[in-house]
Amino acid sequence: MKNLFSQKLALCFIPLVLLLAPRVSAQSKIAVVDMQRALNETEDGRGAKAKLSELFKQRQKSLDDKQNALKAMKENLEKQRNVLSREVLQTKMEEYQKVFVDLQGVYMEYQRELAAKEGELTKGIIQRMQNILRRIGQKEGYTLIMERNEAGVIFVPTNLDLTDLVIQRYNAGEGREETPPAAAKQPKATPKGKSK
């Protein structure tokens, strides 16, 4: 009986929700932007990605060299296992473990370094894109602009995706800080009665 009542109550509310939905959506204007794609497709973003890629290659080469040295150390240990005394073998095993732990530390350090460098290289780009998006939002009357990937957006019509517009405006130079006026660069006047 209770279940039947709940179903009837729900059926009464469905038309009410359907009547109100167009009014809510008519007042709200929502868009999305794919910041990762925008970052990858702007000129500055591609430059940052190239710098990160170069740093990654350098760090990867260093890691590969250290891993190869560790592998050679392990192979030597395996070959000498039956020839070395127990104490010498124990010492060499400890050395191997220390090199292994050091390598893990270097790997973690490189990961942090790459993440910090990525943040450093992209921070200004992202801030500039956000400024562009704020201008678009204010000028075009958007109620909400969401980051497509973070919001879990599965589908959106292309006319509500602002990614291409942000890329175009960014590459055209919008959002760059203007140089200060010439008057601001002039030295301050010395107060009356005082000389230098």
C-alpha positions in Angstrom: 0.0 0.0 0.0 2.8 2.4 1.0 4.7 1.5 -2.2 1.6 2.3 -4.4 1.2 5.7 -2.6 4.8 6.5 -3.3 4.4 5.7 -7.0 1.3 7.9 -7.3 3.0 10.7 -5.5 6.0 10.5 -7.8 3.7 10.5 -10.8 2.2 13.8 -9.6 5.6 15.4 -9.2 7.0 14.4 -12.6 4.8 16.8 -14.6 5.7 19.6 -12.1 9.4 19.0 -12.6 9.0 18.9 -16.3 7.2 22.2 -16.3 9.9 23.8 -14.1 12.9 22.4 -16.0 12.6 24.7 -19.1 12.5 27.7 -16.9 15.5 26.7 -14.9 17.5 25.9 -18.0 16.4 29.1 -19.8 17.8 31.1 -16.9 21.0 29.1 -16.7 23.7 29.1 -19.4 26.4 26.4 -18.8 29.5 25.6 -20.9 32.5 23.4 -20.6 36.2 23.7 -21.4 38.8 21.0 -21.7 41.8 22.7 -20.0 44.2 19.8 -20.8 43.5 20.0 -24.5 43.7 23.8 -24.4 47.0 23.6 -22.6 48.3 21.1 -25.2 47.2 23.1 -28.2 48.3 26.6 -27.3 51.7 27.8 -28.4 52.9 28.4 -24.8 51.5 25.0 -23.8 53.4 23.2 -26.5 56.5 25.1 -25.5 56.1 24.0 -21.9 55.4 20.4 -23.0 58.6 20.4 -25.0 60.6 21.7 -22.1 59.1 19.0 -19.8 59.8 16.4 -22.4 63.4 17.4 -22.6 63.8 17.3 -18.8 62.0 14.0 -18.7 64.4 12.5 -21.3 67.4 13.7 -19.3 66.1 12.3 -16.0 65.1 9.0 -17.7 68.6 8.6 -19.2 70.1 9.1 -15.7 67.6 6.6 -14.2 68.4 4.1 -17.0 72.1 4.4 -16.4 71.6 3.9 -12.6 69.3 0.9 -13.3 71.9 -0.7 -15.6 74.6 -0.2 -13.0 72.3 -1.9 -10.4 71.6 -4.7 -12.8 75.3 -5.3 -13.4 75.9 -5.2 -9.7 73.2 -7.9 -9.2 74.6 -10.1 -12.0 78.1 -9.9 -10.4 76.7 -10.8 -7.1 74.9 -13.8 -8.6 78.1 -15.0 -10.3 80.3 -14.6 -7.2 77.7 -16.0 -4.7 79.4 -19.4 -4.5 83.0 -18.1 -4.5 82.7 -15.3 -1.8 82.9 -15.8 1.9 79.7 -15.4 3.8 80.8 -12.1 5.4 81.9 -10.6 2.0 78.7 -11.7 0.4 76.7 -10.2 3.2 78.6 -6.9 2.8 78.1 -6.9 -1.0 74.4 -7.6 -0.5 74.1 -4.7 1.8 75.8 -2.5 -0.7 73.4 -3.7 -3.4 70.4 -2.9 -1.1 71.7 0.6 -0.4 72.2 1.3 -4.1 68.7 -0.1 -4.8 67.1 2.1 -2.0 69.1 5.1 -3.3 67.8 4.5 -6.8 64.2 4.5 -5.5 64.9 7.8 -3.8 66.3 9.3 -7.0 63.2 8.1 -8.9 60.9 9.8 -6.3 63.0 12.9 -6.4 62.7 13.1 -10.2 59.0 12.6 -10.0 58.6 15.5 -7.6 61.0 17.6 -9.7 59.0 17.0 -12.9 55.7 17.7 -11.1 57.1 21.0 -9.7 58.5 22.0 -13.1 55.2 21.2 -14.8 53.4 23.4 -12.2 55.9 26.2 -12.7 55.7 26.1 -16.5 51.9 25.8 -16.7 50.7 28.0 -13.8 50.8 31.3 -15.8 49.2 29.6 -18.9 46.3 28.3 -16.8 45.8 31.6 -15.0 45.7 33.4 -18.4 43.2 30.8 -19.7 41.0 31.3 -16.6 41.1 35.1 -17.1 39.9 34.5 -20.7 37.2 32.2 -19.5 36.0 34.7 -17.0 35.7 37.4 -19.7 33.8 35.0 -21.9 31.6 34.0 -19.0 30.8 37.6 -18.1 30.4 38.9 -21.7 28.3 35.9 -22.9 26.3 35.6 -19.7 27.3 32.1 -18.7 26.1 31.0 -15.2 28.7 28.2 -15.0 31.8 27.1 -16.9 33.0 23.6 -15.9 36.3 21.8 -16.6 35.1 19.0 -18.8 37.4 16.3 -17.5 37.1 17.2 -13.8 33.3 17.5 -13.9 32.9 14.1 -15.5 31.1 15.5 -18.5 30.3 12.7 -20.9 28.5 14.6 -23.6 28.0 18.3 -24.4 27.0 19.9 -27.7 29.9 21.5 -29.5 28.3 25.0 -29.2 28.7 24.7 -25.4 32.4 23.6 -25.5 34.6 26.7 -25.2 37.9 24.9 -25.6 38.6 26.0 -29.2 37.6 29.6 -28.4 40.0 29.7 -25.5 42.8 28.3 -27.6 42.1 30.9 -30.4 42.0 33.8 -28.0 45.0 32.7 -26.0 47.1 32.3 -29.2 45.9 35.7 -30.4 47.5 37.2 -27.3 44.4 37.9 -25.1 45.1 37.9 -21.4 48.7 39.0 -21.5 49.5 41.6 -18.9 49.8 45.1 -20.4 53.0 46.9 -19.8 52.8 49.7 -17.2 52.3 53.2 -18.4 55.4 55.3 -19.0 54.5 57.6 -16.1 54.7 54.7 -13.7 58.3 54.1 -14.8 59.5 57.7 -14.1 61.5 58.2 -10.9 59.7 59.8 -7.9 60.1 63.5 -7.5 62.1 64.6 -4.4 60.1 66.5 -1.8 60.4 70.3 -1.7 63.2 71.7 0.4 65.3 68.5 0.1 68.1 68.1 -2.3 69.9 65.0 -3.3 
